[in-house]
């Protein structure tokens, strides 16, 4: 499975989040520590998303993150108060092109999916049918992550937390062995889920970071499985995705 992270707080360089920490996303691309049977190396592309004057910007490549010789200088030169980044381990049969790499984006939103939909595509055909035809015809890529993003977009009028939570619940109900760690930000909030995969959070007095794996050795807390995380740079709430779960 993929690895991803998001950050909100004082402006920092992309390099300080993605490249420089001892167990950075860069290192996780070839030496992840907690893939839970979902692959081993994240070499099928990478993407960085950030905000410039409130506008979402992204940089994506279909090559391994270590193969982009321009990245270190680029990442060191860009500072942002909000970042979403991912490295990809593509599902068998999924396209291995730049359009399949997170973050996906629309307007102010950046989105990533760590996992897979089991039984794709038949298991979620009924959910897809509920989308406007124009949304299906303009999916970023013919793959599960792109459909998840379309489903989330279609429900954003409910509010970002409910949009993400309801998509995870509905997909899990029809595709029970799915891995559904979703990550969404608009530059002001982070919405994330854990569903059969790992997610960690680290807070300081003026920042919050979430990541598939801790990139440093201190200050991280693991989020329980089947949880919804909602964070700003000053607040954090974690709630069960399943009713009655303690």
Secondary structure, 3 states (H helix, E strand, C coil): CCEEEEEEEEEEEHHHHHCCCCCCHHHHHHHCCCCCCCCCCCCCCEEEEEEECCEEEEEEECCCHHHCCCHHHHHHHCEEEEEEEEECCCCCCCCCCHHHCCCEEECCEEEEEEEECCCCCHHHHHHHHCCCHHHHHCCCCCCHHHHHHHHHHHCHHHCHHHHHHHHHHHHHHHCCCCEEEEEEECCCCEEEEECCCCCEEEECCCCEEEECCCCCCCCEEECCCCEEEEECCCCEEEEECCCCCC
